């Protein structure tokens, strides 16, 4: 059974319903050092407008994507269309100071103010604490004067409707959602065809009514383009067993007449623990391509074969 773009799902306990795919805007910030290509202003804004007109009602961005470029481009598109469409959920993220690494409560307040100004909004539906593992221990994040205290104060003031946490390490993300301050958790590269390390976090999130949002279902591109075109997993050179596993998955998909990209996306979409899956876009045509990948027919027997080809847990990111 395939999932369509308009098959809305509950976003945890927030009382919101979102599309199964969340439009990711990191590529729209034009970061050639990361993605290998540039994205001009007009192309980025046309892509955002196409997303706003599409059945997808969930979009993800961040304060630090391109030094604020993604948020500014989204803000211009929103201004051109009269603001957020009814029922549309925009998520952004607070980030540490890009120059000093400061991630104090005061920095969080500045990050929120920057995002609101760029987006042209006075309130954000969902705000994530972004990548705390690079700047803080859990105790520092939760301490008086720290980022979580600042976020909860802004939520209580009504500036932020809901809070989330977005990051990598599964154990750390589990610690954050155990505080009951966060209504969503975004994990990346840890629930894909080759890496299932987010499983315990997903189970925790479901039990707590926290929305689990799955980022990077393609592992940075290798599960969309194949290892020949993209030899990295999670933005670093892929280990040989991962390369071998993806090649075997490519062959299995080809034997069934299925694209690897469709299988990688639908692997995430078909799990009931996943509220939404973030897929990055950089051109307007990508919106239609995502819909096609979502609805491509995949034989039931292929899933067991792909499961058997996943790498051993000791190679997962955790």
Secondary structure, 3 states (H helix, E strand, C coil): CCCCCCCCEECCCCCCEECCEEEECHHHHCCHHHHCCCCCHHHHHHHHHHHHHCCCCEEECCCCHHHHHHHHHHHHHHHHHCCCCCCCEEEEEECCCCCCCCCEHHHHHHHHHHHHHHHCCCCEEEEEEECHHHCCCHHHHHCCCEHHHHHHHHHHCCCEEEEEEEECCHHHHHHHHCCCCCCEEEEECCCCCCCCCCHHHHHHHHHHCCEEEEECCCCCCHHHHCCCCCCEECCEECCHHHHHHHHHHHHHHHHCCCCHHHHHHHHHHCCCCCCEEEEECCCCHHHHHHHHHHHCCCCHHHHHHHHHHCCCHHHCCC
